Amino acid sequence: MPAFTKCDVIWMNGAIVPWADAQVHVTAHALQYGTGVFEGMRAYDTATGAAIFRLDAHIRRLFASARAYEIELPYTFEHLCEASREVIRANKLENAYLRPLAFFDSHSFSVWPKDCPVTVAIIAVPGRQYIQGGPDHGARVTVSTVRRIELQTLPPYVKACGHYTNSVRAVQEAIRRGYDDALMLNAEGDVAEGSGANLFVVRNGTVITNDIDASIVLGITRDSVLRIARDLGLPVEIRPMSLTDIETADELFFSGTAVEVTPIREVDGRLLGDGNPGPISRRIQAAFFDAVHGRLPQYEDWLTYA
Ligand SMILES: Cc1ncc(COP(=O)(O)O)c(C=O)c1O
Protein backbone atom coordinates (compact mmCIF):
# COMPACT_ATOMS: atom_id res chain seq x y z
CA MET A 1 0.00 0.00 0.00
CA PRO A 2 1.67 3.25 -1.07
CA ALA A 3 1.96 6.08 1.46
CA PHE A 4 -0.28 9.09 1.12
CA THR A 5 1.13 12.03 -0.80
CA LYS A 6 1.83 14.92 1.54
CA CYS A 7 0.20 18.21 0.74
CA ASP A 8 1.36 21.76 1.37
CA VAL A 9 -1.02 22.70 4.15
CA ILE A 10 -3.50 21.41 6.72
CA TRP A 11 -6.38 23.25 8.40
CA MET A 12 -5.79 22.97 12.13
CA ASN A 13 -7.55 24.71 14.98
CA GLY A 14 -8.86 27.50 12.82
CA ALA A 15 -5.81 28.25 10.70
CA ILE A 16 -4.10 26.97 7.58
CA VAL A 17 -0.68 25.67 8.67
CA PRO A 18 2.19 24.02 6.77
CA TRP A 19 1.94 20.20 6.67
CA ALA A 20 5.06 19.83 8.84
CA ASP A 21 3.67 22.12 11.55
CA ALA A 22 0.44 20.16 12.13
CA GLN A 23 1.85 18.36 15.17
CA VAL A 24 0.31 16.77 18.27
CA HIS A 25 1.93 16.05 21.63
CA VAL A 26 2.60 12.43 22.56
CA THR A 27 0.48 12.83 25.70
CA ALA A 28 -2.70 13.57 23.71
CA HIS A 29 -5.68 11.82 25.31
CA ALA A 30 -6.79 10.50 21.92
CA LEU A 31 -3.42 8.86 21.37
CA GLN A 32 -3.62 7.14 24.76
CA TYR A 33 -7.30 6.13 24.66
CA GLY A 34 -8.63 6.56 21.11
CA THR A 35 -10.89 9.46 22.07
CA GLY A 36 -11.21 11.12 18.69
CA VAL A 37 -13.80 11.14 15.95
CA PHE A 38 -13.26 11.51 12.26
CA GLU A 39 -14.70 11.58 8.78
CA GLY A 40 -13.47 10.46 5.40
CA MET A 41 -14.68 12.50 2.43
CA ARG A 42 -13.70 12.78 -1.21
CA ALA A 43 -13.54 15.66 -3.62
CA TYR A 44 -13.77 14.98 -7.36
CA ASP A 45 -12.94 16.98 -10.43
CA THR A 46 -15.97 18.21 -12.33
CA ALA A 47 -16.38 20.41 -15.38
CA THR A 48 -16.62 23.40 -13.03
CA GLY A 49 -13.78 22.54 -10.63
CA ALA A 50 -13.27 20.37 -7.58
CA ALA A 51 -16.42 19.44 -5.65
CA ILE A 52 -16.67 17.72 -2.26
CA PHE A 53 -19.15 14.85 -2.34
CA ARG A 54 -21.92 15.17 0.27
CA LEU A 55 -19.95 17.56 2.44
CA ASP A 56 -22.94 18.50 4.57
CA ALA A 57 -23.78 14.87 5.39
CA HIS A 58 -20.18 14.17 6.40
CA ILE A 59 -19.85 17.21 8.64
CA ARG A 60 -23.24 16.45 10.21
CA ARG A 61 -22.03 12.92 10.98
CA LEU A 62 -18.81 14.35 12.46
CA PHE A 63 -20.91 16.42 14.87
CA ALA A 64 -23.03 13.36 15.72
CA SER A 65 -19.91 11.26 16.41
CA ALA A 66 -18.45 14.04 18.56
CA ARG A 67 -21.69 14.22 20.57
CA ALA A 68 -21.49 10.49 21.30
CA TYR A 69 -18.11 11.04 22.96
CA GLU A 70 -19.04 14.39 24.53
CA ILE A 71 -16.43 16.14 22.41
CA GLU A 72 -17.59 19.73 22.06
CA LEU A 73 -16.45 20.98 18.69
CA PRO A 74 -15.33 24.60 19.08
CA TYR A 75 -16.44 25.44 15.51
CA THR A 76 -19.80 25.72 13.81
CA PHE A 77 -21.06 23.41 11.08
CA GLU A 78 -20.63 26.24 8.57
CA HIS A 79 -17.06 26.91 9.71
CA LEU A 80 -16.01 23.26 9.22
CA CYS A 81 -17.70 23.11 5.80
CA GLU A 82 -15.85 26.25 4.72
CA ALA A 83 -12.57 24.90 6.17
CA SER A 84 -13.00 21.72 4.11
CA ARG A 85 -13.36 23.78 0.94
CA GLU A 86 -10.45 25.99 1.94
CA VAL A 87 -8.03 23.08 2.41
CA ILE A 88 -8.86 21.83 -1.11
CA ARG A 89 -8.28 25.28 -2.60
CA ALA A 90 -5.11 25.96 -0.63
CA ASN A 91 -3.57 22.67 -1.77
CA LYS A 92 -4.85 23.15 -5.35
CA LEU A 93 -6.39 19.67 -5.28
CA GLU A 94 -9.02 18.31 -7.63
CA ASN A 95 -9.44 14.63 -6.78
CA ALA A 96 -8.80 14.44 -3.06
CA TYR A 97 -9.37 12.43 0.09
CA LEU A 98 -10.26 14.60 3.09
CA ARG A 99 -9.89 13.60 6.71
CA PRO A 100 -11.68 15.84 9.23
CA LEU A 101 -10.56 14.83 12.73
CA ALA A 102 -11.49 16.07 16.22
CA PHE A 103 -10.05 14.70 19.43
CA PHE A 104 -9.29 15.19 23.08
CA ASP A 105 -5.79 16.58 23.25
CA SER A 106 -3.16 16.69 25.97
CA HIS A 107 -4.16 17.38 29.57
CA SER A 108 -3.88 14.37 31.91
CA PHE A 109 -3.67 10.59 32.00
CA SER A 110 -7.11 10.34 33.54
CA VAL A 111 -9.44 8.17 31.47
CA TRP A 112 -12.11 10.77 32.21
CA PRO A 113 -11.32 13.37 29.55
CA LYS A 114 -12.44 16.32 31.67
CA ASP A 115 -10.64 19.56 30.75
CA CYS A 116 -8.84 18.05 27.77
CA PRO A 117 -8.70 20.68 25.03
CA VAL A 118 -10.31 19.68 21.75
CA THR A 119 -8.13 19.78 18.65
CA VAL A 120 -9.76 19.86 15.21
CA ALA A 121 -7.97 19.33 11.92
CA ILE A 122 -8.93 18.82 8.30
CA ILE A 123 -6.34 17.08 6.17
CA ALA A 124 -6.54 16.69 2.39
CA VAL A 125 -4.35 14.53 0.20
CA PRO A 126 -4.62 13.50 -3.45
CA GLY A 127 -7.36 10.89 -3.88
CA ARG A 128 -6.38 7.41 -4.98
CA GLN A 129 -7.68 3.86 -5.12
CA TYR A 130 -8.05 2.50 -1.58
CA ILE A 131 -8.52 -1.24 -1.92
CA GLN A 132 -6.60 -3.82 -3.97
CA GLY A 133 -8.62 -4.74 -7.07
CA GLY A 134 -10.57 -1.52 -6.67
CA PRO A 135 -13.65 -0.33 -8.54
CA ASP A 136 -12.33 -1.64 -11.89
CA HIS A 137 -11.43 -5.24 -11.09
CA GLY A 138 -13.15 -5.97 -7.78
CA ALA A 139 -11.85 -7.10 -4.40
CA ARG A 140 -11.23 -10.55 -2.94
CA VAL A 141 -12.57 -10.90 0.60
CA THR A 142 -12.62 -13.38 3.46
CA VAL A 143 -15.15 -13.79 6.26
CA SER A 144 -13.32 -12.59 9.35
CA THR A 145 -13.06 -14.33 12.70
CA VAL A 146 -13.10 -10.80 14.19
CA ARG A 147 -16.68 -9.78 15.00
CA ARG A 148 -17.92 -6.18 14.65
CA ILE A 149 -18.17 -4.16 17.84
CA GLU A 150 -21.72 -4.08 19.14
CA LEU A 151 -24.02 -1.51 20.67
CA GLN A 152 -23.67 -2.79 24.23
CA THR A 153 -19.94 -2.02 24.21
CA LEU A 154 -19.25 0.69 21.63
CA PRO A 155 -21.73 2.35 19.25
CA PRO A 156 -20.72 0.83 15.89
CA TYR A 157 -22.30 3.64 13.85
CA VAL A 158 -20.01 6.25 15.45
CA LYS A 159 -16.81 7.00 13.58
CA ALA A 160 -14.56 7.11 16.64
CA CYS A 161 -10.80 6.57 16.29
CA GLY A 162 -10.70 3.86 18.96
CA HIS A 163 -13.43 1.84 17.26
CA TYR A 164 -11.13 1.23 14.33
CA THR A 165 -8.85 -1.15 16.23
CA ASN A 166 -11.73 -3.56 15.49
CA SER A 167 -11.39 -3.02 11.72
CA VAL A 168 -7.58 -3.04 11.92
CA ARG A 169 -7.58 -6.55 13.39
CA ALA A 170 -10.02 -7.78 10.75
CA VAL A 171 -8.09 -6.34 7.83
CA GLN A 172 -4.76 -7.60 9.19
CA GLU A 173 -6.21 -11.10 9.35
CA ALA A 174 -7.67 -10.79 5.83
CA ILE A 175 -4.35 -9.69 4.31
CA ARG A 176 -2.51 -12.42 6.23
CA ARG A 177 -4.89 -14.94 4.62
CA GLY A 178 -4.10 -13.49 1.18
CA TYR A 179 -7.27 -11.43 0.66
CA ASP A 180 -7.87 -7.73 0.07
CA ASP A 181 -10.40 -7.09 2.85
CA ALA A 182 -12.60 -8.70 5.47
CA LEU A 183 -16.32 -9.32 5.72
CA MET A 184 -17.17 -8.88 9.38
CA LEU A 185 -20.06 -10.59 11.12
CA ASN A 186 -21.93 -8.94 13.99
CA ALA A 187 -22.64 -10.39 17.43
CA GLU A 188 -25.77 -12.16 16.08
CA GLY A 189 -23.71 -13.88 13.39
CA ASP A 190 -25.28 -11.84 10.59
CA VAL A 191 -23.06 -10.13 8.05
CA ALA A 192 -22.28 -6.57 9.11
CA GLU A 193 -19.85 -4.89 6.70
CA GLY A 194 -16.26 -4.63 5.51
CA SER A 195 -13.43 -3.15 7.54
CA GLY A 196 -14.23 0.29 6.14
CA ALA A 197 -17.19 -0.09 3.84
CA ASN A 198 -20.82 -1.18 3.69
CA LEU A 199 -21.90 -4.32 1.88
CA PHE A 200 -24.54 -4.81 -0.79
CA VAL A 201 -25.93 -8.12 -2.07
CA VAL A 202 -27.60 -8.41 -5.47
CA ARG A 203 -29.89 -11.40 -5.96
CA ASN A 204 -32.49 -11.93 -8.68
CA GLY A 205 -32.19 -8.26 -9.63
CA THR A 206 -32.90 -6.97 -6.10
CA VAL A 207 -30.37 -4.75 -4.34
CA ILE A 208 -30.11 -5.69 -0.66
CA THR A 209 -28.28 -4.10 2.26
CA ASN A 210 -28.59 -4.05 6.03
CA ASP A 211 -29.44 -1.23 8.43
CA ILE A 212 -27.98 0.53 11.47
CA ASP A 213 -29.06 -2.29 13.82
CA ALA A 214 -26.62 -4.65 12.04
CA SER A 215 -23.63 -2.95 13.77
CA ILE A 216 -22.59 -0.90 10.77
CA VAL A 217 -21.46 2.63 10.08
CA LEU A 218 -24.46 4.13 8.30
CA GLY A 219 -22.54 5.05 5.18
CA ILE A 220 -23.16 8.16 3.18
CA THR A 221 -22.12 6.24 0.06
CA ARG A 222 -24.62 3.52 1.09
CA ASP A 223 -27.33 6.16 1.20
CA SER A 224 -26.24 7.47 -2.22
CA VAL A 225 -26.22 3.95 -3.70
CA LEU A 226 -29.72 3.30 -2.36
CA ARG A 227 -31.00 6.46 -4.01
CA ILE A 228 -29.24 5.60 -7.29
CA ALA A 229 -30.61 2.03 -7.23
CA ARG A 230 -34.16 3.30 -6.70
CA ASP A 231 -33.71 5.93 -9.42
CA LEU A 232 -32.57 3.16 -11.79
CA GLY A 233 -35.81 1.36 -11.03
CA LEU A 234 -34.10 -1.51 -9.19
CA PRO A 235 -35.99 -3.15 -6.32
CA VAL A 236 -34.30 -2.46 -2.98
CA GLU A 237 -34.52 -4.39 0.31
CA ILE A 238 -33.12 -3.20 3.63
CA ARG A 239 -32.91 -6.06 6.09
CA PRO A 240 -30.41 -8.18 8.06
CA MET A 241 -28.07 -10.17 5.80
CA SER A 242 -26.89 -13.69 6.64
CA LEU A 243 -24.02 -15.80 5.39
CA THR A 244 -26.63 -17.57 3.25
CA ASP A 245 -27.22 -14.25 1.48
CA ILE A 246 -23.51 -14.13 0.70
CA GLU A 247 -23.43 -17.72 -0.52
CA THR A 248 -26.47 -17.28 -2.78
CA ALA A 249 -25.63 -13.78 -4.06
CA ASP A 250 -25.45 -13.12 -7.78
CA GLU A 251 -23.28 -10.07 -7.08
CA LEU A 252 -21.72 -8.40 -4.07
CA PHE A 253 -20.22 -4.96 -3.78
CA PHE A 254 -18.80 -2.60 -1.18
CA SER A 255 -19.78 1.05 -0.84
CA GLY A 256 -17.80 3.66 1.05
CA THR A 257 -15.98 6.92 0.63
CA ALA A 258 -12.61 5.19 0.41
CA VAL A 259 -13.65 2.15 -1.68
CA GLU A 260 -16.29 4.15 -3.62
CA VAL A 261 -18.35 1.39 -5.32
CA THR A 262 -16.09 -1.67 -5.45
CA PRO A 263 -17.41 -5.01 -6.71
CA ILE A 264 -16.43 -8.14 -4.78
CA ARG A 265 -15.10 -10.83 -7.08
CA GLU A 266 -14.40 -13.62 -4.61
CA VAL A 267 -15.32 -14.70 -1.06
CA ASP A 268 -12.98 -17.21 0.58
CA GLY A 269 -11.93 -18.74 -2.72
CA ARG A 270 -15.43 -18.85 -4.24
CA LEU A 271 -15.90 -16.66 -7.29
CA LEU A 272 -19.00 -14.50 -7.63
CA GLY A 273 -20.40 -15.42 -11.05
CA ASP A 274 -17.48 -15.66 -13.46
CA GLY A 275 -15.31 -13.55 -11.16
CA ASN A 276 -15.94 -10.34 -13.06
CA PRO A 277 -18.03 -7.46 -11.66
CA GLY A 278 -21.73 -8.13 -12.30
CA PRO A 279 -24.05 -6.03 -14.47
CA ILE A 280 -26.06 -4.41 -11.66
CA SER A 281 -22.91 -3.49 -9.71
CA ARG A 282 -21.59 -1.95 -12.92
CA ARG A 283 -24.77 0.07 -13.57
CA ILE A 284 -24.83 1.45 -10.04
CA GLN A 285 -21.11 2.14 -10.12
CA ALA A 286 -21.34 3.99 -13.45
CA ALA A 287 -24.15 6.21 -12.14
CA PHE A 288 -22.21 6.82 -8.92
CA PHE A 289 -19.10 7.97 -10.78
CA ASP A 290 -21.19 10.13 -13.10
CA ALA A 291 -22.83 11.71 -10.03
CA VAL A 292 -19.60 12.45 -8.15
CA HIS A 293 -18.03 14.01 -11.25
CA GLY A 294 -21.05 16.27 -11.75
CA ARG A 295 -22.33 14.60 -14.91
CA LEU A 296 -25.86 13.93 -13.61
CA PRO A 297 -27.91 17.06 -12.87
CA GLN A 298 -30.34 15.17 -10.59
CA TYR A 299 -27.53 14.62 -8.08
CA GLU A 300 -26.05 18.12 -8.30
CA ASP A 301 -27.14 18.88 -4.73
CA TRP A 302 -24.65 16.23 -3.52
CA LEU A 303 -21.76 18.43 -4.65
CA THR A 304 -20.20 21.39 -2.84
CA TYR A 305 -17.75 23.21 -5.03
CA ALA A 306 -14.46 24.14 -3.41
C1 LIG B 1 -16.65 0.71 9.11
C2 LIG B 1 -17.17 1.53 7.98
N1 LIG B 1 -18.33 1.18 7.39
C3 LIG B 1 -18.84 1.87 6.38
C4 LIG B 1 -18.21 3.00 5.89
C5 LIG B 1 -18.82 3.73 4.73
O1 LIG B 1 -19.22 5.02 5.09
P1 LIG B 1 -19.24 6.21 4.05
O2 LIG B 1 -19.95 5.73 2.84
O3 LIG B 1 -19.99 7.29 4.73
O4 LIG B 1 -17.83 6.56 3.77
C6 LIG B 1 -17.02 3.40 6.46
C7 LIG B 1 -16.30 4.58 5.98
O5 LIG B 1 -16.48 5.63 6.47
C8 LIG B 1 -16.49 2.67 7.54
O6 LIG B 1 -15.34 3.02 8.11
The ligand as a MOL file (V3000), in Angstrom:
LIG
                    3D

  0  0  0     0  0            999 V3000
M  V30 BEGIN CTAB
M  V30 COUNTS 16 16 0 0 0
M  V30 BEGIN ATOM
M  V30 1 C -16.6470 0.7070 9.1110 0
M  V30 2 C -17.1660 1.5300 7.9810 0
M  V30 3 N -18.3260 1.1770 7.3950 0
M  V30 4 C -18.8450 1.8730 6.3800 0
M  V30 5 C -18.2120 3.0000 5.8920 0
M  V30 6 C -18.8170 3.7320 4.7320 0
M  V30 7 O -19.2250 5.0230 5.0940 0
M  V30 8 P -19.2410 6.2130 4.0520 0
M  V30 9 O -19.9520 5.7270 2.8410 0
M  V30 10 O -19.9880 7.2900 4.7300 0
M  V30 11 O -17.8340 6.5590 3.7710 0
M  V30 12 C -17.0180 3.4020 6.4630 0
M  V30 13 C -16.3030 4.5750 5.9750 0
M  V30 14 O -16.4760 5.6300 6.4670 0
M  V30 15 C -16.4900 2.6700 7.5400 0
M  V30 16 O -15.3410 3.0190 8.1080 0
M  V30 END ATOM
M  V30 BEGIN BOND
M  V30 1 1 1 2
M  V30 2 1 2 3
M  V30 3 2 2 15
M  V30 4 2 3 4
M  V30 5 1 4 5
M  V30 6 1 5 6
M  V30 7 2 5 12
M  V30 8 1 6 7
M  V30 9 1 7 8
M  V30 10 2 8 9
M  V30 11 1 8 10
M  V30 12 1 8 11
M  V30 13 1 12 13
M  V30 14 1 12 15
M  V30 15 2 13 14
M  V30 16 1 15 16
M  V30 END BOND
M  V30 END CTAB
M  END
